[in-house]
Amino acid sequence: MTIHVRRFQRGAEAEFVAGLEWLFAPPGSRPGDWDRDRAVERTAQLLAHEDVALFAARSDEDQLVGVASVYVDILSVRFGRRASIEDLAVHPEWRSRGVGSSLLTAARAWAHEQGADYVFLESGLARTEAHRFYLREGATHAAAAFRWSSGH
């Protein structure tokens, strides 16, 4: 079995969002304000930016089995150019089969080609299996993340 990773092109927004929804499978959950149509619109906007890449992982049969998004986002005074892997979602039936590793490799390579000095990824606290995977892939557990949503 070979995993084929390619960048998404315009016109594939709904397919990217369908793959992204795999993040809602346990131990994840659907955000209370999730709006699929709005997500498709945002995906279309992202595909127009040169500092963003969306990736698809496909099986030999061309089945979508994973998605990833990576953004070259800030120039940090301390660390240099940063890229963020915002989304990394693998179909639940395809986990632990090399899909995540293939997507992570493609996202990191693209980020470094864009001049990123380091790649950053946040992961929900409940995703302990994903955390083990990231550590196996050479990541370091470098920080705790905190966030504020609009209106809070």
Secondary structure, 3 states (H helix, E strand, C coil): CCCEEEECCCCCHHHHHHHHHHHHCCCCCCCCCCCHHHHHHHHHHHHCCCCEEEEEEECCCCCEEEEEEEEEEEEECCCEEEEEEEEEEECHHHCCCCHHHHHHHHHHHHHHHCCCCEEEECCCCCCHHHHHHHHHCCCCCCCCCCCCCCCC
